Amino acid sequence: MIRTDALDRLPVREAVPALLSALDDHGTAVLCAPPGTGKTTLVPLVLAGLVGPRGDRPGSPAPHRVLVAEPRRIAARAAARRMAWLLGERPGGRVGFTVRGERVVGPQTVVEVVTTGVLLQRLQREQELTGVGTVVLDECHERHLDADTAAAFLLDVRGTLRPDLRLVAASATTDARGWAELLGGAPVVETAGASHPVDVVWAPPPRTVRPPHGTRVDPALLAHVASVVRRAWAERTGDVLCFLPGVGEIARVAGQLADLPAPSGGGGAEVLQVHGRAPAAVQDAVLAGGSARRVVLTTSVAESSLTVPGVRTVVDAGLAREPRTDHARGLGSLTTVRVSRAAADQRAGRAGREAPGTVYRCWSPAEHDRLAPFPLPEIKVAELTAFALQSAVWGDPEATGLALLDAPPPGALAAARASLGALGAVDGSGRVTRRGLRMARVGLHPRLARALLDGAAEVGGRQAAEVVALLSEEPPRAYGDDLAAAWRSARRGDDGYGARWKAEVRRLTAAVDGADHERSGGPSVGVRPAQDSLLDDRDRVAGLVAALAFPERLARERGEGDYRMVSGTRAQLGEGSALRGVPWLAVAVADRPAGAGHARVRLAAAVDEGVAHRAAGSLRTEGDEVAWSDGDLVARRVERLGAVELSVRPLAEPDPALVGEAVLEGLRREGLGLLGWDRDATVLRQRLAFLHRTLGGSWPEVSDAALIARAAEWLEPELGRVRNRAQLARIDAGRALTRLLPWASGEAARLDALAPERIEVPSGSRIRVDYADPERPVLAVKLQEVFGWVRTPEVAGVPLLMHLLSPAGRPAAVTADLPSFWSQGYRAVRAELRGRYPKHPWPEDPSTALPTRHTTARAGG
C-alpha cells in the first residue's frame, strides 16, 4: 500500500514535472532541493514509474532501472528503507540497496541505492550499465572524491556508449552553475524551501576557545556544546540532534550528558551515538525513531539523505573532519576544520524535516559570514592513489580526459602514479597492468589490495583477509596499538566493530578466492609461498600483511619508543605501548600531530628483519656514501632499507667524485674558512675583489657565495684527494684561486699591473697595498718616504687612500689627494711632529724635497 499521505507532504513533488521535462529534453539535469523536501526518496520512485509524477498515483514502470548513488553506507541503507516504506514494502522488493559487504535486492528491484564506491566498481566492470536508465548522484554538494569520479565516468559513458543514459545531480546546497556546465548545459530545477521553517539561535561560547588544531578540539568548546544541548533540551520539545566532528568528541560530550534528565523525570535521557563506525543495529534504531525523547550525537554522516524521526532541534558545533595528506612523509590524516555555510544549512535542515524546528549554532553571526561557501573538494586535499588506479583502469592514466569540476593537483597525482608503479599496478607509461586490474576489482585501496593478494599467496587467503579487514577500517582505540592484539579482539566479535569486521572478512575472502594469485606483470615483492612458521604465528602474519600494505612504513627502533621509518620519517610509540622495545615494526596506521616533526604510531605489528626484507625488498640498496658529518668527512659502505641503515663499514678509498661533492657540502655548511687561507691567499682574494668591483668583465667575483658556487672549478683536483678536515685545511687556497683568473683573454697577465701587491715609493721602498676595502685600497707609508711625490698614486685608475705615518709608524695624516695635502695639511703635521722627531727631516716644501728612509744625519751623510 503506497503511503500517499506521506508522499503528498514532500515539497519536491511540485518540481518533478520540470525535472522530467528537463530529462526528456536534455538527458541531464541538476536538482536543487533543500533538506526534507523528498529529493532522495520521491524523485527516484517517480523516475522508476513506481509512483506518479506528483506522488499521488502509481505510474507505469520504467523500462530501465534507476540507480541512486549516496556518499555513505548509512545514507544508502536509510534511503532504501525510506523508499520501500513509502511503497508499503521492505527493502529487497522493488527498492533495494547495495553497500560494501551487503546487498539487499531482488528480481523485482527497479530502484537500487548504492554507495558511490559501489557505483565505481560497477562502472569498471560493466561500463554500459546495461538495464539502467537513470543514475541519480545524490548529495553531490559534499564533493567526495568517489562521487566526482563517478560523475566523470558517467559523462564519459553518456558521450561514447550510452547517449540514452539519464543523469541527475541532486543536492540541497550546491554549485548549481558548475554542475550544470559539467553536465553539458543541463537545466537547473529548483524546488521550494524547507518543508518547515527553522529558527536560528546563535550560541557562541561565552569565552574565547582555542581553534581546532589537527584532530584536537578545545575541551572548553565541547563543554560549551554540551551546555547548549542541555539548554535546547530544556527550551524546546522533540529530539535533539547534535553535530560534532568525530567519534572522540561524541564520546566526550555523551559523558557530559550522562545525567541529562528524562522528560518524564524517571532516570536519565536516552543519549545515542551515530557515526560511520556505529553498529548497523544502532544506526537502524536511531533512524527508526522511538516513543521516548532522545539526544542523538552524530558526525557529518547525518548531514544528508537522512531523516532522524522526532528531531525538532539541531545543535551544531560548527566543525567537521576532512582528509589531508602529508606528501613529504607519506602520511594521510584527518584534520578538524570549520564547516562551510552549505554544510551548516544542511545540518540546520535536519530540524525542519517533520515540523518547525530550531538550530542552535555554537558560533556568532560574524563568524558565520566568514565561513567558506562550500566544502573544499576532496580531490584537492586527499591522497590520490585510489583515484589514479581508477583513472588508469578507465583508460585515462593522467585523468586529462575526465570531466571533473576540479582537476587533481599535479603533485599529488604524480605521487599517486609513482606509488602505483611501485605496486606494479601500472607500467612505465601509466597504463594499468593485469596486476592493477586484479587490485582494482578487490574494492580496496591499492595498498590494501596489494597486501591482500600477495599476503594470500604467503599466509593463505583467510588470514590475509582478516588482517586487511582490520586495516580497511581502523579498529577502535580501545583495541590498543598492537595489530596482532587487535586481531584477537576482533575475532572474539563481542562488539559492533567485530560484527562489521567479520562481514568484511567474508567479502575479502571471497574476492581473493576468485582472484588470480599469479604476479606476472608486477614487480618482485619479495614474498615466497608459505613454507615457514608464518602460518602458525599470528604476530608475524599481521606484521607481514601490514608490511606488504605499507612497506615504506617499516620502522627500526632507534631508542625507547623511538623509530625511524623506511621512508625516513621519525615515528614514536605511545607511553605504555606493549610494542616498546620491539626492534622492527610494521606501522599500519600513523598520523602526525599538529606542529610535530614526527609521526605518532596508532597501529603496528612486530616484525623481524627478515620480514622487512621480504616485504620491502625493492627498497633495499647498498652503496658507497661520502658525506660531511659532524664537521668532518665520513666515507662508508652502507646497506639500507630505504632510509634505515642495516649495516655500515668504513670506506678506505672512496670515489673522488663523491668526496668532492661531500667537501662542497661541507663548504656550503661551514664556509670557506675550512680551507688554508694564508696571508698570500687572503691578499690575492682581496686584489681580485677590488678588480671585480672596479673593472668587472672577466675578473671573477670572489665573495663567499660566489666562490662556493664555483668551488668545483677552482678547487679541482684538490677536492677528490681530501680524506678529512685536516687535509682540507692544508689546501693552498691562493694557488687554487688562480684557476679563476681570466687566462683565456690574457687579462690574467695584467694582474700585477692593475692591482699590484706592492708599489715602489720615491724612497725606493716597495710598500704593500692593502686591498681589504675593495672600494678604496690603502697605502700606509712613512711621510718622509714620499717627499717629492707630486701626484697621488693609483691602481686600476683608482687613487690610493694614503695613510701617512710618523717616523714611529703611527698615523699622522690620511689623504686621497697628495698635492692638496702638501699645500694645505702638511704645515700643521710638520709643526706637530718636528719637535717630537728632531732627527728626521721636515722640509718646508715637501713636494721638492728628497725622500728618505733615514734620519737627517744619515740622510745628510
C-alpha positions in Angstrom: 0.0 0.0 0.0 1.6 3.3 -1.2 1.7 5.8 1.6 0.2 8.7 -0.4 -0.3 10.9 2.7 3.5 10.9 3.3 4.2 11.4 -0.4 1.8 14.4 -0.5 3.8 16.2 2.2 7.0 16.2 0.2 7.5 19.6 -1.4 9.8 18.3 -4.2 6.7 16.9 -5.9 6.0 20.4 -7.3 9.3 20.3 -9.1 9.0 16.7 -10.5 7.3 17.7 -13.8 10.0 20.2 -14.6 12.6 17.6 -13.8 11.0 15.0 -16.1 10.8 17.6 -18.9 14.4 18.5 -18.4 15.5 14.9 -18.7 13.3 14.3 -21.7 14.8 17.3 -23.5 18.5 17.1 -22.4 19.0 13.8 -20.7 20.7 15.5 -17.8 19.5 17.8 -15.0 20.6 19.5 -11.8 18.1 19.2 -9.0 18.4 21.7 -6.1 16.1 20.8 -3.3 16.5 21.9 0.3 16.7 19.3 3.1 13.5 17.5 3.9 11.8 18.1 0.5 11.9 14.5 -0.6 14.5 14.6 -3.4 16.2 11.4 -2.2 13.0 9.4 -1.8 10.2 10.7 -4.1 12.3 11.5 -7.2 13.8 8.0 -7.7 10.3 6.4 -7.3 8.9 8.7 -9.9 11.8 8.2 -12.3 11.2 4.4 -11.9 7.5 4.8 -12.5 6.6 3.4 -9.1 4.6 6.5 -8.3 3.1 9.2 -10.4 4.8 12.5 -11.2 3.3 14.1 -8.1 3.4 11.0 -5.9 -0.3 10.7 -6.0 -0.8 7.6 -8.0 1.3 4.6 -9.3 2.9 5.3 -12.6 3.9 2.9 -15.4 7.0 1.0 -14.5 10.0 2.5 -16.3 11.7 0.2 -18.9 15.0 0.6 -17.1 16.2 0.6 -13.5 17.2 3.7 -11.5 20.5 3.8 -9.6 20.7 6.2 -6.7 24.3 6.9 -5.5 24.8 8.0 -2.0 28.2 9.1 -0.4 27.8 6.9 2.7 26.6 3.4 3.6 24.4 4.7 6.4 22.7 7.1 3.9 22.3 4.4 1.2 20.6 1.9 3.6 18.4 4.6 5.1 17.3 6.0 1.7 16.3 2.5 0.5 14.4 1.7 3.7 12.5 5.0 3.4 11.6 4.5 -0.2 10.5 0.9 0.5 8.4 2.1 3.4 6.7 4.7 1.2 5.7 1.8 -1.1 4.5 -0.2 1.8 7.3 -2.7 1.3 10.6 -3.8 2.9 14.0 -3.4 1.2 14.7 -6.1 -1.3 11.4 -5.8 -3.2 11.0 -3.0 -5.8 13.6 -1.0 -3.9 16.9 -2.4 -2.7 20.4 -1.3 -1.8 24.0 -2.4 -2.2 26.8 -1.3 0.0 30.2 -2.8 0.7 29.6 -6.2 2.2 25.8 -6.1 2.0 23.4 -6.5 -0.9 19.6 -6.4 -0.5 18.0 -6.6 -3.9 15.5 -9.0 -5.6 14.3 -9.9 -9.0 11.6 -7.1 -8.8 14.1 -4.4 -7.8 13.8 -1.3 -10.1 15.3 1.3 -7.7 18.7 0.4 -6.3 20.5 2.6 -3.8 24.3 2.2 -3.8 27.3 3.9 -2.4 29.5 5.9 -4.8 32.2 3.4 -4.2 30.0 0.5 -5.3 28.9 2.5 -8.4 32.6 3.0 -9.4 33.2 -0.8 -9.1 30.1 -1.5 -11.2 31.2 1.0 -13.9 34.7 -0.5 -14.1 33.2 -4.0 -14.6 30.4 -3.0 -17.0 30.7 0.4 -18.4 27.4 0.4 -20.3 25.3 -0.2 -17.1 23.0 -2.5 -19.0 19.4 -2.2 -17.8 20.0 1.1 -16.0 18.1 4.0 -17.4 18.8 6.8 -14.9 21.6 7.5 -12.4 20.9 9.9 -9.6 24.1 11.3 -7.9 22.7 12.4 -4.6 24.3 14.9 -2.2 26.8 15.9 -4.9 27.5 19.1 -2.9 29.6 17.2 -0.5 32.3 16.8 -3.2 33.5 13.4 -2.2 36.2 12.1 -4.5 34.3 8.9 -5.4 31.3 10.9 -6.3 33.3 13.3 -8.5 35.0 10.4 -10.2 31.7 8.5 -10.7 30.2 11.7 -12.4 33.2 11.9 -14.7 32.9 8.2 -15.7 29.1 8.5 -16.3 29.6 11.5 -18.5 32.2 9.5 -20.5 29.7 6.7 -20.8 27.0 9.0 -22.0 29.3 10.6 -24.6 30.5 7.3 -26.1 28.4 4.3 -25.2 25.0 5.3 -23.7 23.7 8.6 -25.0 20.3 7.5 -23.6 21.6 7.2 -20.1 20.0 9.9 -18.0 21.9 11.7 -15.2 20.6 13.8 -12.3 22.9 15.7 -10.0 20.9 16.3 -6.8 21.7 18.3 -3.7 20.3 20.6 -1.1 23.0 23.2 -1.5 25.4 23.1 -4.4 27.3 24.9 -7.0 24.4 24.5 -9.5 26.1 26.5 -12.2 29.2 24.4 -12.1 27.3 21.2 -12.2 25.1 22.4 -15.0 28.1 23.2 -17.1 29.8 19.9 -16.3 26.6 18.0 -17.4 26.7 19.7 -20.7 24.5 22.7 -20.1 21.9 20.8 -18.1 18.8 22.6 -16.9 18.7 23.5 -13.2 15.5 22.5 -11.5 14.8 24.1 -8.1 12.1 23.4 -5.6 10.6 25.3 -2.7 12.3 25.9 0.6 12.5 23.6 3.5 9.3 21.7 4.3 9.1 23.6 7.7 10.7 26.8 8.9 13.9 26.5 11.1 14.7 29.3 13.6 18.4 30.1 14.1 19.7 30.7 17.7 23.3 32.0 17.8 25.0 30.4 20.8 28.8 31.2 20.7 31.0 30.2 23.7 31.0 32.9 26.5 34.8 32.9 26.4 37.4 32.5 23.7 38.2 28.9 22.8 41.3 27.7 21.0 40.7 26.9 17.3 40.9 23.3 16.2 44.5 22.1 15.6 44.9 18.9 13.7 42.4 16.5 15.3 42.5 18.3 18.6 39.3 20.2 19.7 39.5 22.5 22.7 37.7 20.7 25.6 36.2 24.1 26.6 34.3 24.1 23.3 33.0 20.6 23.8 31.8 21.5 27.3 30.1 24.5 25.8 28.4 22.3 23.2 27.1 20.0 26.0 25.7 23.0 27.8 23.9 24.2 24.6 22.4 20.7 24.3 21.1 21.0 27.9 19.7 24.4 27.1 18.0 23.1 23.9 16.7 20.1 25.8 15.1 22.5 28.3 13.8 25.1 25.9 12.5 23.0 23.1 10.4 19.9 22.5 11.2 16.8 20.5 14.5 15.1 19.9 17.9 17.0 19.8 20.4 16.2 17.0 23.9 17.4 17.8 26.7 17.6 15.2 30.3 17.0 16.3 33.4 16.4 14.3 34.4 12.9 15.3 33.9 9.8 17.4 36.1 11.0 20.2 34.2 14.3 20.6 30.9 12.4 20.5 32.1 10.1 23.4 33.3 13.1 25.4 30.0 15.1 25.0 28.0 11.9 25.7 29.9 11.6 29.0 28.9 15.2 30.0 25.3 14.4 29.2 25.1 11.3 31.3 22.9 13.0 34.0 20.6 14.7 31.5 17.1 14.1 33.0 14.5 12.2 31.1 11.3 14.2 30.1 9.2 12.1 32.5 11.6 12.7 35.3 12.4 9.0 35.7 16.1 8.2 35.2 18.3 9.7 32.5 17.6 10.8 29.0 18.4 8.4 26.1 21.7 9.7 24.5 22.5 7.9 21.3 25.7 8.0 19.2 25.6 7.8 15.4 28.7 7.7 13.2 30.2 5.6 10.4 31.6 3.0 12.9 28.4 2.6 14.9 26.8 -0.8 14.6 24.1 -1.1 11.9 21.6 -2.0 14.6 22.3 1.2 16.4 22.0 3.2 13.2 18.7 1.5 12.4 17.3 2.2 15.8 18.1 5.9 15.6 16.6 6.2 12.2 13.5 4.2 13.2 12.6 6.7 15.9 11.0 5.9 19.2 8.4 7.0 21.7 10.8 8.5 24.2 12.5 11.8 23.7 16.2 11.4 22.7 19.5 13.2 22.2 21.4 12.0 19.1 25.1 12.8 18.9 26.4 12.5 15.3 29.2 13.3 12.9 28.7 14.6 9.4 27.1 11.3 8.3 23.7 12.7 9.4 24.0 15.9 7.3 22.4 14.4 4.2 19.9 11.9 3.0 18.8 11.0 6.5 15.6 11.9 8.4 16.0 11.2 12.1 12.4 10.9 13.2 11.4 13.1 16.1 14.1 15.7 15.7 12.9 19.3 16.2 16.2 20.8 17.3 19.8 20.8 16.0 22.8 21.8 18.0 25.8 22.4 15.6 29.4 22.6 17.0 30.4 24.0 13.6 33.2 21.6 13.0 33.9 18.8 10.6 36.8 16.4 9.7 38.5 16.5 6.3 41.3 14.3 4.9 44.7 15.8 4.5 47.9 14.2 3.1 51.4 14.9 4.2 53.2 14.0 0.9 56.6 14.6 2.3 56.1 11.9 4.9 53.6 9.7 3.1 51.1 10.1 5.9 47.4 10.6 5.5 45.3 12.0 8.3 42.1 13.8 9.2 42.1 17.4 10.3 39.4 19.4 12.0 38.0 22.4 10.1 35.2 24.8 10.3 32.1 23.8 8.3 31.1 25.6 5.2 27.9 27.6 5.0 26.4 25.0 2.7 27.1 22.2 5.3 25.7 24.4 8.1 22.5 24.9 6.0 22.3 21.1 5.5 22.7 20.5 9.2 20.1 23.1 10.1 17.6 21.5 7.7 17.6 18.3 9.8 15.5 20.3 12.4 12.7 21.1 9.8 12.1 17.7 8.3 8.9 16.9 10.1 7.8 20.1 11.8 9.0 23.7 12.5 12.4 23.5 14.3 15.3 25.3 15.7 19.1 25.2 15.2 21.5 26.3 17.9 24.7 27.4 16.2 27.7 27.4 18.5 29.3 30.4 16.8 28.4 34.1 16.1 26.7 35.7 13.0 30.0 37.4 12.2 31.8 34.1 12.2 29.1 32.6 10.0 29.7 35.3 7.4 33.4 34.3 7.3 32.7 30.6 6.6 33.6 29.2 3.2 30.5 29.0 0.9 31.1 25.3 0.1 33.2 22.4 1.4 36.7 22.0 0.0 36.6 19.4 -2.8 38.2 16.2 -1.6 40.2 15.8 -4.8 42.1 18.9 -3.7 43.4 17.5 -0.4 43.1 13.7 -0.4 45.7 11.1 -1.1 45.0 10.1 -4.8 46.4 6.6 -5.2 43.0 5.0 -5.5 41.8 7.7 -7.8 44.8 7.2 -10.0 44.2 3.5 -10.2 40.5 4.1 -11.1 41.6 6.5 -13.9 44.2 4.1 -15.2 41.7 1.2 -15.3 39.2 3.5 -17.1 41.9 4.2 -19.7 42.9 7.7 -18.8 46.0 7.4 -16.6 46.6 11.2 -16.5 42.9 12.0 -15.9 43.1 14.7 -18.5 40.1 13.5 -20.4 37.8 13.2 -17.4 35.0 15.8 -16.9 35.9 16.9 -13.3 34.7 20.1 -11.6 38.2 20.4 -10.2 41.4 18.9 -11.7 43.6 16.8 -9.3 46.7 18.7 -8.1 49.6 17.7 -10.4 52.0 16.9 -7.5 49.5 14.7 -5.6 48.6 12.8 -8.8 52.3 12.3 -9.7 53.0 10.9 -6.2 49.9 8.6 -6.6 51.1 7.3 -10.0 54.6 6.7 -8.6 53.0 4.6 -5.8 51.0 2.6 -8.4 54.2 2.0 -10.3 56.0 0.7 -7.2 53.0 -1.6 -6.6 53.1 -3.0 -10.1 49.6 -1.7 -10.8 50.7 0.4 -13.8 53.5 0.1 -16.3 56.1 2.7 -17.2 53.7 4.6 -19.4 51.0 4.6 -16.7 48.8 2.0 -18.3 47.1 -0.4 -15.9 48.7 -3.9 -15.7 46.9 -7.3 -15.2 48.0 -7.0 -11.6 46.5 -3.5 -11.4 43.2 -4.8 -12.7 43.1 -7.5 -10.1 43.8 -4.9 -7.4 41.1 -2.6 -8.7 38.5 -5.4 -8.6 39.0 -6.2 -5.0 37.3 -2.9 -4.0 40.1 -1.7 -1.6 42.7 1.0 -1.6 45.5 -0.2 -3.9 47.9 -0.7 -1.0 45.5 -2.9 0.8 44.7 -4.8 -2.4 48.4 -5.5 -2.8 48.6 -6.7 0.8 45.5 -9.0 0.3 46.7 -10.6 -3.0 50.3 -11.0 -2.1 49.6 -11.8 1.5 47.2 -14.6 0.4 50.0 -16.3 -1.5 52.2 -16.1 1.6 49.8 -16.9 4.5 46.6 -18.0 2.9 43.5 -16.1 1.8 41.6 -16.3 5.1 44.4 -14.9 7.3 45.3 -12.2 4.8 41.7 -11.2 4.5 41.4 -11.0 8.3 44.3 -8.6 8.7 43.4 -6.5 5.7 39.9 -6.1 7.1 41.5 -4.6 10.2 43.4 -2.2 8.0 40.5 -1.2 5.8 38.5 0.1 8.9 40.8 1.2 11.7 39.8 -0.8 14.9 38.5 1.1 18.0 41.2 2.8 20.0 40.2 0.5 22.9 41.8 -2.3 21.0 45.2 -0.7 21.5 48.1 -0.1 19.1 49.2 -3.7 18.7 47.7 -5.0 15.4 48.0 -8.7 16.4 46.2 -8.0 19.7 43.5 -6.0 17.8 43.2 -9.1 15.5 42.5 -11.3 18.5 39.9 -8.8 19.9 38.1 -8.6 16.5 38.0 -12.4 16.3 36.1 -12.5 19.6 33.4 -10.4 17.9 31.8 -9.2 21.1 31.2 -5.6 19.8 29.8 -3.8 16.8 33.2 -3.4 15.2 33.7 -7.2 15.4 30.5 -7.8 13.5 31.4 -5.4 10.7 34.9 -6.9 10.6 33.6 -10.4 10.1 31.4 -9.3 7.3 34.3 -7.6 5.6 36.4 -10.7 6.1 33.8 -12.8 4.3 33.8 -10.3 1.4 37.6 -10.2 1.1 38.0 -13.9 1.4 35.5 -14.4 -1.5 37.4 -11.7 -3.5 40.8 -13.3 -3.0 39.5 -16.8 -3.7 38.3 -15.6 -7.1 41.5 -13.7 -7.9 44.4 -15.0 -9.9 47.4 -15.1 -7.5 50.0 -15.0 -10.2 52.1 -11.9 -10.1 53.2 -11.8 -13.7 53.5 -8.2 -14.9 54.1 -6.9 -11.4 57.3 -6.2 -9.5 59.1 -8.7 -7.4 57.6 -8.1 -4.0 59.9 -10.4 -2.1 57.3 -12.9 -0.8 57.5 -16.6 -1.2 54.9 -19.4 -0.9 54.1 -20.2 2.7 56.8 -22.6 4.0 57.8 -21.5 7.5 56.3 -20.5 10.8 54.2 -17.7 9.4 51.1 -19.8 9.2 51.4 -20.6 12.9 52.5 -17.2 14.2 49.7 -14.6 14.2 52.0 -11.8 15.2 54.2 -12.4 12.2 51.3 -12.8 9.9 49.9 -9.5 11.0 53.3 -7.9 10.6 53.8 -9.3 7.1 50.5 -8.2 5.8 50.8 -4.7 7.2 54.3 -4.5 5.8 53.0 -5.5 2.3 50.5 -2.7 2.5 52.9 -0.1 3.8 56.5 -1.1 3.1 57.7 2.4 3.4 56.4 2.5 7.0 58.5 -0.4 8.2 60.4 1.1 11.1 63.5 0.2 13.1 64.0 1.1 16.7 66.4 4.0 17.5 65.6 4.4 21.2 63.0 3.7 23.7 59.7 4.0 21.8 61.5 6.0 19.0 61.7 4.6 15.5 62.9 5.5 12.0 60.6 4.5 9.1 62.0 3.3 5.8 60.5 6.5 4.4 62.8 8.5 6.6 60.1 9.7 8.9 60.6 9.5 12.6 57.9 7.7 14.5 57.1 7.3 18.2 55.0 4.8 20.1 52.7 6.0 22.9 53.6 5.7 26.5 52.8 2.3 27.9 52.6 0.6 24.5 53.2 -3.1 24.6 55.2 -2.7 21.4 58.0 -0.7 23.1 61.4 -2.4 22.8 60.4 -4.3 19.6 63.4 -3.9 17.1 61.2 -3.7 14.0 57.6 -2.5 13.4 55.3 -2.7 10.5 53.3 0.5 11.0 49.8 0.2 9.7 48.3 3.5 11.0 50.2 6.6 11.8 49.5 10.3 11.9 51.5 13.5 12.5 50.3 15.6 15.4 49.8 19.2 14.5 53.1 21.1 14.9 55.1 17.9 15.4 58.0 16.8 13.2 57.4 13.1 13.9 54.7 10.6 13.3 52.6 9.0 16.0 52.1 5.3 15.8 48.4 4.3 16.1 48.5 0.7 15.0 51.5 -1.5 14.3 52.8 -5.1 14.4 56.1 -6.5 15.5 58.2 -8.0 12.6 61.7 -9.3 12.3 64.3 -8.0 9.8 63.7 -11.0 7.5 60.0 -10.0 7.0 61.1 -6.4 6.5 63.5 -7.5 3.7 60.8 -9.7 2.1 58.1 -7.0 2.2 60.3 -4.1 1.1 62.9 -5.8 -0.9 62.6 -3.3 -3.7 63.7 -0.6 -1.3 67.0 -2.3 -0.3 70.1 -0.6 -1.6 73.9 -1.0 -0.9 76.4 1.6 -1.9 79.2 4.0 -1.0 78.3 7.1 0.8 80.6 10.1 1.4 79.2 12.9 3.4 80.2 15.9 5.5 79.0 15.0 9.0 79.7 16.5 12.4 82.3 18.8 11.0 84.3 16.2 9.1 84.4 13.9 6.1 82.8 10.5 6.6 83.2 7.8 4.0 81.5 4.4 4.4 79.8 1.5 2.6 76.1 1.4 3.7 73.4 -1.2 3.3 70.0 0.4 3.6 66.3 -0.5 3.6 65.1 2.9 2.4 66.3 5.4 5.0 67.0 2.7 7.6 70.7 1.7 7.9 71.2 -2.0 8.1 75.0 -2.2 8.1 77.9 0.2 7.9 81.6 -0.3 7.1 84.4 2.3 6.8 85.4 3.1 3.2 89.2 3.4 2.8 89.3 4.5 -0.9 86.1 6.4 -1.6 85.2 7.7 -5.1 86.9 11.1 -5.7 83.7 12.4 -7.2 81.8 11.5 -4.1 84.5 13.0 -1.9 84.3 16.2 -3.9 80.6 16.5 -3.5 80.8 15.9 0.2 83.5 18.5 0.6 81.4 21.0 -1.3 78.6 20.3 1.1 80.9 21.0 4.0 82.0 24.3 2.5 78.3 25.2 2.0 77.6 24.4 5.6 80.6 25.8 7.4 82.1 28.3 4.9 85.4 28.8 3.2 87.3 29.0 6.5 87.8 25.2 6.2 90.5 25.9 3.6 94.1 27.1 4.3 93.9 30.8 3.8 97.4 32.1 4.5 98.4 35.8 4.0 99.2 35.5 0.4 95.9 33.7 -0.4 94.0 36.3 1.5 95.7 39.2 -0.3 95.1 37.6 -3.7 91.4 37.3 -2.9 91.3 40.9 -1.8 93.0 42.1 -5.0 90.6 40.1 -7.2 87.6 41.5 -5.2 89.0 45.0 -6.0 89.3 44.3 -9.7 85.9 42.7 -10.0 84.3 45.7 -8.4 86.4 48.3 -10.3 86.7 46.7 -13.8 84.2 43.8 -13.7 84.2 42.0 -17.0 86.2 38.8 -16.8 87.6 39.5 -13.3 85.8 36.9 -11.1 83.6 37.6 -8.1 85.2 36.2 -5.0 82.5 36.6 -2.4 81.9 33.5 -0.2 78.7 32.7 -2.1 80.3 33.1 -5.5 83.4 31.0 -4.6 81.3 28.2 -3.1 79.1 28.2 -6.2 82.2 27.8 -8.4 84.1 25.6 -5.9 84.2 22.7 -8.4 86.1 24.9 -10.8 88.9 26.3 -8.7 89.3 23.6 -6.1 89.8 20.7 -8.6 91.6 18.4 -8.3 92.3 19.0 -4.6 88.7 18.1 -3.5 88.9 14.5 -4.6 92.1 13.9 -2.6 90.7 15.1 0.7 90.1 12.5 3.4 89.4 14.6 6.5 89.1 18.1 7.8 92.8 18.5 8.4 93.7 17.7 4.8 91.1 20.2 3.7 92.7 22.9 5.8 96.1 22.1 4.1 94.7 23.0 0.6 96.6 26.1 -0.7 93.6 28.3 -1.3 95.7 31.0 -3.0 97.2 28.7 -5.6 93.7 27.2 -6.2 92.2 30.6 -6.6 94.5 31.4 -9.5 92.4 29.0 -11.6 89.7 31.6 -11.7 91.9 34.3 -13.3 90.9 35.3 -16.8 93.7 33.3 -18.5 91.8 32.8 -21.8 91.5 36.5 -22.5 95.1 37.3 -21.5 93.9 39.6 -18.7 95.4 37.4 -16.0 98.9 38.6 -17.1 97.9 42.2 -16.1 97.1 41.3 -12.5 100.3 42.8 -11.1 99.9 45.9 -13.3 96.3 46.6 -12.5 96.4 45.6 -8.8 100.0 45.3 -7.7 100.7 43.7 -4.4 103.3 46.3 -3.7 104.1 49.8 -5.0 107.5 51.5 -5.1 107.5 54.9 -3.4 110.0 57.7 -4.0 112.4 56.5 -1.3 112.8 53.2 -3.2 110.9 51.1 -0.7 108.3 48.7 -2.0 105.2 49.1 0.2 102.3 46.6 0.3 98.9 47.9 -0.8 96.0 47.0 1.5 93.0 45.9 -0.6 90.8 44.9 2.4 88.3 47.6 1.3 87.6 46.9 -2.4 86.2 50.4 -2.8 89.5 52.2 -1.8 92.8 50.4 -1.5 95.1 51.8 1.2 98.8 52.6 1.0 100.3 53.0 4.5 103.8 54.7 4.2 106.1 56.9 6.3 105.6 60.5 5.4 109.4 61.2 4.7 109.4 58.4 2.1 107.0 60.2 -0.3 108.7 63.6 -0.3 108.8 64.8 -3.9 105.7 62.8 -4.9 103.5 65.4 -6.6 100.7 63.0 -7.8 98.5 60.7 -5.9 99.4 57.1 -6.9 96.6 55.0 -8.5 95.8 51.3 -9.1 93.5 50.5 -12.0 92.6 54.2 -12.2 91.6 54.4 -8.5 93.5 56.8 -6.3 95.0 55.1 -3.3 94.0 56.2 0.1 97.3 57.2 1.7 97.9 56.7 5.4 100.9 58.9 6.0 102.8 57.7 9.0 105.1 59.3 11.6 108.8 58.1 11.9 107.5 55.8 14.6 104.9 54.2 12.2 101.9 55.9 13.8 99.2 57.5 11.6 99.9 61.2 11.1 97.5 62.0 8.3 95.1 60.4 5.8 94.6 61.7 2.3 93.4 60.7 -1.2 94.8 63.9 -2.7 98.6 64.2 -2.0 99.2 67.6 -3.8 96.4 69.1 -1.8 97.9 67.7 1.4 101.3 69.2 0.6 99.9 72.6 0.1 97.3 72.6 3.0 97.7 69.9 5.5 101.4 69.3 5.7 102.2 72.6 7.6 100.1 71.5 10.7 101.6 68.0 10.7 105.1 69.4 10.4 104.6 71.7 13.3 103.3 68.9 15.5 106.0 66.3 14.6 109.2 68.2 14.1 109.7 68.7 17.8 108.9 65.1 18.6 111.2 63.7 15.9 114.1 66.3 15.6 116.4 63.8 13.9 114.1 63.4 10.9 113.9 65.9 8.0 110.9 68.3 8.0 111.4 70.5 4.9 109.2 73.5 4.4 108.4 72.4 0.8 108.0 68.6 0.8 107.0 68.4 -2.9 110.6 69.3 -3.9 112.4 67.6 -1.0 114.4 64.4 -1.3 112.6 61.3 0.0 114.4 59.3 2.7 114.0 56.2 4.9 116.6 57.6 7.4 117.2 60.4 9.9 118.6 63.8 9.0 122.1 62.8 10.0 122.2 59.7 7.8 120.4 61.5 5.0 122.9 64.3 5.0 126.0 62.0 5.5 
